[in-house]
């Protein structure tokens, strides 16, 4: 894999954008799936807080956005924060949520099983970043936002 798509993760929550730390479970999966995560050299193992402005400065040109949680649709994201449209993946409609396995009462299986089955999440990331590698894979956790 010569091309490593630049990935943006998470979203703005009450004025703080939480991104995976460079030594986190998610950052490691981004690396293993062949993505470029610009904070990969950070030593944080959990989430790391950033200002919206810093994320915009560093990641406005990302190729794909993973883990948007503030809405089920692109228009829903804009209802939360109009500034999301400043990001290239938003304008290119390359935004993915972890909402593919949600029950009718709102329980999200991503939060329950992704840590126990990193291989399922890794397969989703590989399909997203390098679809030619797993052309027959069906999304398990990820869902493209429209």
Helices and strands as residue ranges (DSSP letters): E 7-9, E 12-13, E 16-20, H 25-32, E 47-50, H 52-59, E 64-66, H 74-80, G 82-86, H 88-91, E 95-97, H 109-113, H 118-129, E 143-144
